[in-house]
């Protein structure tokens, strides 16, 4: 099976940090990364159906709190996982993020690219598993349809006399 090329959005007010993360991750994967400085820019590209969105918690676009932006993104792209990041560690921020649908949270530091890389592997593996399960469900539905069709065909053949009792449970030589 051909591996799907996932799209990953990075929304970061600090474009230097965003570019560092984007460039590091792009070197180590074959995914498409798009960097935005505001959520409004990002929303214009939602038709690309991102699998993952990295969101700067410290963004304050249009007077909205980051938790509101997170909720908006989850409404627009419910299958996308959103990971928040910030330069400040705060248990309140973590609780708020998780309560509003964030997949995870990390602190901008010297190891941020490693955490982001780990999250990409984890989240996209989850997406791949969901896609495989959906494909398997489709195959099972198709098999069940064919089995039902065969049963209906056998019943119809029995009632039309094409198959008689000598074929069912009896011997053909009686």
C-alpha positions in Angstrom: 0.0 0.0 0.0 1.3 3.4 -1.0 1.9 5.6 2.1 -0.2 8.7 2.2 1.5 12.1 2.1 0.2 13.9 5.2 0.0 17.7 5.5 1.1 19.3 8.8 0.4 22.9 9.7 2.6 25.0 12.0 1.0 28.2 13.4 3.6 30.2 15.2 3.9 33.9 15.9 7.7 33.4 16.2 8.5 32.7 12.6 12.1 31.9 13.4 11.0 29.1 15.7 8.4 27.9 13.3 10.9 27.8 10.4 13.4 25.9 12.6 10.8 23.3 13.5 9.5 23.1 9.9 13.0 22.7 8.4 14.1 20.1 10.9 11.0 18.1 10.5 11.0 18.4 6.7 14.5 17.0 6.6 13.4 13.9 8.5 10.2 13.1 6.8 8.3 13.2 3.5 5.3 15.1 4.8 4.2 18.5 3.6 4.7 21.3 6.1 3.1 24.7 5.9 4.0 27.6 8.3 1.5 30.3 9.2 1.9 33.3 11.6 -1.8 33.5 12.3 -4.7 31.0 12.5 -6.6 33.2 10.0 -3.9 32.4 7.4 -4.1 28.7 8.3 -7.9 28.6 7.9 -7.6 29.6 4.2 -5.7 26.3 3.6 -8.0 23.9 5.5 -9.1 22.3 2.2 -5.6 20.6 2.4 -7.0 18.6 5.3 -4.1 18.7 7.7 -3.6 15.6 9.8 -1.7 17.6 12.5 -1.6 21.3 13.5 1.0 22.7 15.8 -0.4 25.8 17.4 1.5 28.5 19.4 -0.4 28.9 22.6 0.7 32.5 23.0 -1.0 33.6 19.8 -3.6 36.3 20.4 -5.3 36.7 17.0 -8.4 38.8 16.7 -8.6 39.2 20.4 -9.3 35.5 20.8 -7.8 33.3 23.5 -5.8 30.3 22.3 -8.4 28.0 23.7 -11.0 29.6 21.4 -8.7 29.2 18.4 -8.1 25.6 19.4 -11.9 25.0 19.5 -12.3 26.7 16.1 -9.6 24.6 14.5 -11.2 21.4 15.9 -14.6 22.4 14.5 -13.2 23.2 11.0 -10.9 20.1 10.9 -12.2 17.6 13.4 -9.9 14.8 12.3 -6.8 16.9 12.7 -4.9 16.6 15.9 -3.8 19.9 17.5 -0.6 20.1 19.5 0.0 23.3 21.5 3.4 24.7 22.3 4.6 27.7 24.3 7.7 29.3 25.8 6.2 29.2 29.3 5.5 26.1 31.4 2.1 26.3 33.2 -0.1 23.6 34.6 -3.1 25.9 33.9 -2.2 26.1 30.2 -1.8 22.3 30.0 -5.2 21.7 31.7 -6.8 24.3 29.5 -5.3 22.8 26.3 -6.3 19.3 27.1 -9.8 20.3 28.2 -10.3 22.1 24.8 -9.2 19.1 22.7 -5.5 19.4 22.3 -3.7 16.1 21.6 -0.6 17.2 23.5 1.5 20.2 24.6 5.2 21.0 24.7 7.5 23.8 25.8 9.6 25.7 23.2 13.2 24.8 24.2 16.3 23.3 22.6 14.6 19.9 22.3 11.3 21.1 20.9 12.1 19.6 17.5 12.5 16.2 19.0 9.2 16.4 20.8 7.5 17.5 17.6 9.2 14.7 15.7 7.9 12.1 18.2 4.4 13.6 18.1 4.3 13.4 14.3 5.3 9.7 14.4 2.7 9.0 17.1 -0.2 10.9 15.6 0.4 9.9 12.0 0.7 6.3 13.0 -2.7 6.7 14.6 -4.1 8.2 11.4 -2.7 5.3 9.4 -4.3 2.8 11.7 -7.7 4.5 11.4 -7.4 4.4 7.6 -6.5 0.7 7.7 -9.5 0.0 9.9 -11.8 1.9 7.7 -10.5 0.0 4.6 -11.0 -3.3 6.4 -14.5 -2.3 7.4 -15.2 -1.7 3.7 -13.9 -5.1 2.7 -16.0 -6.8 5.5 -19.1 -4.9 4.3 -18.5 -6.1 0.7 -18.0 -9.7 1.8 -21.2 -9.6 3.9 -23.1 -8.2 0.9 -21.8 -11.1 -1.3 -22.7 -13.7 1.3 -26.2 -12.2 1.7 -26.6 -12.1 -2.1 -25.5 -15.8 -2.3 -28.0 -16.8 0.4 -30.8 -14.8 -1.4 -29.9 -16.5 -4.7 -29.9 -20.0 -3.1 -33.3 -19.3 -1.5 -34.7 -18.0 -4.8 -33.4 -21.1 -6.6 -35.0 -23.3 -4.1 -38.4 -21.7 -4.3 -38.3 -21.6 -8.1 -37.6 -25.3 -8.2 -34.1 -25.0 -9.6 -32.8 -26.6 -6.5 -35.0 -29.4 -5.0 -35.0 -31.3 -1.7 -32.8 -34.0 -3.2 -29.9 -31.5 -3.1 -30.6 -30.4 0.4 -29.9 -33.0 3.1 -30.8 -35.9 0.9 -29.0 -38.0 -1.6 -29.1 -37.2 -5.2 -29.3 -41.0 -5.9 -32.5 -41.6 -3.9 
